[in-house]
Amino acid sequence: MDNAYSSLLVPYSFSGDNPQEPVSELDDHLASVNRNGDLCKVHDDHNGGGGTSCAKCTSKYLLRVLTAILAISLVGLVFGLLPYLAVHEAAKEKYNHTLYLVAGIFVLVTVPISSQGIVQHLVNWYMPQVQKFVVRILFMVPIYSIEAWFSLYFHGAFEYLRAFRELYEAFAIASFLYYIIELLGGEENLALALRTKNGSYGSHVFVFKLVCKEWNMGREFMMNCKYGVLQYVLIKTLATIVVFILESKGLFQPGVWSWGSAYGYIAVTMNISIGYALYCLVKLYYATKDDLKDWRPV
């Protein structure tokens, strides 16, 4: 818009007996342009845009209108229609439907809010090597909420949905590991930085003293933490495949703890695996927390 105004100022000279006359003429011309709705055209003619600016203005206007319509519809759905349906179903003693509708209210609030953060990162894609891991982690919120909502309705697919959710959980934990590594400049820089740290970070606590020797600070510490996290991704993937196979054959019995039940073995294995993965992730974070204080990753 400023370029359009400046282009209109060029032909006028303010020398002469009546310096206010050109200003008056300019104001009349601008007023005419605004009345006729041709200000975008003046800007395009000056820049040789051929109507590009008007198209952009129209697109932005339509986007704002569409966003407002969607926001109003979402508010009406969340605070109007769904609560009404939930009360109506409860009055008919259909409590499963009521639970599903109430959960849907929270999902419809959660997903747009979390998606807004994801979109902001995608629009401001200035550090792709770092932001790609942030986006992967942020996707946990909509995935978890939608999975929980679907599980309330599709009871037969509950185990499949839960397996997918936990598989993405492993993926998100690995993404946080690589997020820390990228914030610190990559594996080589991280290994060099760890060599300057206190050796006490490489010692272990609790039961881990019995199964792990002390890690030397530097590449050894970094690789042990990295592999400690990634082993959970591998084991979780294999466990998910086993659950799918057993579920399809009717041999998987969730919640049944017995020597002949696969559920107990899988549950114990997964708890040990994720416990060790989180332990390694926490050790890496505490060893580098001073270097990460400007980024505040948690």
N, C-alpha and C positions, 0 to 999 in steps of 0.2 A: 504494500500500500504506500509506503514511504517513497519507493521508486517511482510510483505513478505520480505522486505529488511533485517530486523533483523534476520529472520530465516535463510537467506542465509549467514549471518555473523557468525553464531555459529560454523560451522565446521572449520573455518580458525584460525590459530595461527600466530601471527605476530612476533614470535621470530625466530631468525636465522640470517644467514649472509646477506640475501637479503629480508628485510621486505617489499619491494615494490612488490615483485612477487605475494603474495596472493591477493593484491589489484588489480593487473592487471588481475589475474585469475577471481576475482569476477566481475570486469567490463565486461570481455568477456562473463561471464555467463549471466549477466543481459542483455547485448546487444542481446545475443542469445534468451533470453526469450522474449524481446520486439519484435524482428524480427518475432518470431514464434507466437506472440500473445498469449502466455501462462502465462502471468503475473498473471491474475486472477486465473488460475489453480494452480499456485504455492501458492498463498494466500489461496485458498480453501484447498489444501493438507495440509498446515501448520495448519489451523484452523479446519480441519475436516468438512468443510462446504459442501462438495459434490457438488460444482457448484453453491451454493446459491449466492455467491458474483457476479459471472458472470451474473446470472439471474437478480440481482438487477441493475447491471451496464447497462444491455441491456434495462431493463424496464425504467430506468431514461433517457437513450438516446432516446428511442422511445417516451417517454412522452414529452421531449423537442422538438423533431421533430414535433410531433402532435400539440403541443402548437404553434410552429412557423407557421405551415400551417394554423391553425385556425386564428391566428392573422393576417397573410397576407390576408387570405380570407375575414376577417371582415373589414380590411382597404379598400380592393378593393370594397367590397359591399357598405360601408358607403360613401367613397369618389369617387367612380366610377360609379357603376351600378345604385344605387338608385337616385343620382342626375341626371344622364342621363335620367332615366325613368320619373322623376318628370318634367324635362324640356320638354320632349317629350309629356307628357300628357297635360301640360299647353299649348303647341302649338296647341293641338287639342281642347282646351277650356274645358277640363275635369278637372276642378279645384278641385273637390272633391277628385279625384285620386291623384292629385298633393299634396294636403294637407295631404293625408294619407301617401304618400311616404316620404314627408319631415318629418312628425312626426316619421315615422319609422327610419329615420336616427338618430334622437336624442335618440330613444328607444334603438337602437343597440349600441349606445355609452354609455348610462346610465346603462343598465343592466349589462354588463361585469364589469364596474368599481365598481358598488355596490356589485356585486357578489364576487368580489375579496376580499372585506372586510369581507364578510360573511364567505368565505372559510378560510381566515386567522384565524378567531376566532375558526372555527371548527377544524382546524389542530392543533392549539395551545390551546387545551381545558384544561387549567390549573385551571380555577376557574368556574366550570360548574354552580354553584348556582348563579353566577353573569352574566356570559357570555350568558346564555340562554336568558336572558332578552335583552341583547345587540343585539343578533342575531334577535330576534323578531322585535325589533325596526328597524334594518337595512333592514329587508324585506319590509318595507314600500316603499322604493325607487323603486325596480323592480315591486312591485304590483301596485303602483300608475301609473307608466309610462306605463305598459302593459295595465292596465284598460283604461287609457285615449286613448291609441292607438286603442284598440278594439272598443271603443265607437264611434270613427270616422267612422268606417266601419259597425258595427252592430247597426244601429240606433234603431231597434226595441227592442234590449236588453239593451238599455242605462240605464234605471232605475234599472234593475237588477244588472248591473255592478257597478253603482254608490252606490247602497245599500251595495253591498259586500265591496266596497272600504271604505265606512264610517264605516262599521262594523269592519273592520280591524283597522281603525283609533282608535276606542274605545279600541280595544285589545292592540294597541301600547301604548296608554296613560296609561292603567292599567299596562303594562309592565314597563313603566318608573317609575311608583310609586313603584313597587316591586324592581326595580333596585336600587333605592335610599335606600330602606329598607335593602336590602342585603348588599350594600356597607357599611352600618353603623352597620352591625353585627346582623341583624334580628330585629324582633319587640320588644323583651324584652330589648335588648341593646338600641334600639332607644328610647323606652319609658323612660328608665333611663336617657339617654342623654338629652332628652327634658325637664326633670324636673329641670335641671340646667340652662335652658335658661331664658331670660328675659320674664316676663309676658306680655309685650306689644305685643309679637308675637301672643298671643291668642285673641287680640282685632280685631275688624273688621272695614272695611272702606266702604265708599259709601253706596249703598243701602243695603248691607249685614248687616249693623247695625240694620236695621229694622226687619230682619227675623231671625237673629242668635244672641244668647247670647255669652258673652265672654267665650272662651275655656280655661280651666285650662291646664297649661303646664304639659306634661307627657303623660300618656296613653290616657287621654281624647282628647288631641290635636291630637295625632297620629291617633286614631280611627275615629275621625270626618273627618280628611283629607282623610283617607283611604276609608271610606264609601262615602265621597263626590265624589271621583273619580269613585268608582265602580258603583254608581248609574247610571252614564252615560252608562256604559257597559250594564247594565240591560235594561234601557230605550231604548237604541239604538237597542238592540236585538229585543225587542218587537215591536219597530217601523218598523224594517226591515221586520218582519213577517207580520205586517199589510199592508205594501206597497206591498209585494208579493201577498197577497190575493186580495187587491183592484186592482192591476195591471192586475192580471189574469182575473178579472171580468170586466175590462174596466171602473172602477169607479175612478181610480186615475188620476188626472189632474195636472201634475206638472206646477207650475207657476201661477196657478189660485187661486187668493185670493178672497174668498167669504164665506159667512156663511154656504153655503151648500157644500163646497169643503173640503175634508179631508186633502188636501195638506197644507192649512193654519194652521190647528190645529197641524199637525205633525211638521211643520217647527218651529212654535213658541215653542212647547214643547222641541224640540231638541236643539234649541238655548239656552233656559234657562238651560237645563241639561248640555250641554257642557260648558256653561259659568261658572256654579257653579263648575264643575269638574276641569276646568283649574284654577279657583280661589283657590281651596283646594290644588291643586298640587303646585302652586306657593307659597302658604303659607308654605307648608312643606319644600320646597326647601330653602326658605329664612331663615327659622328657623334653618336649618342644613347646610347652605352654608359654614360656617367655618369648620365644620367637613368633608365636602366633597372637600375642596380645593385641597387636594393632588390627588383626583381622577378626578376632572374636568369633571363631567358627562354631562355638556352642553358646 
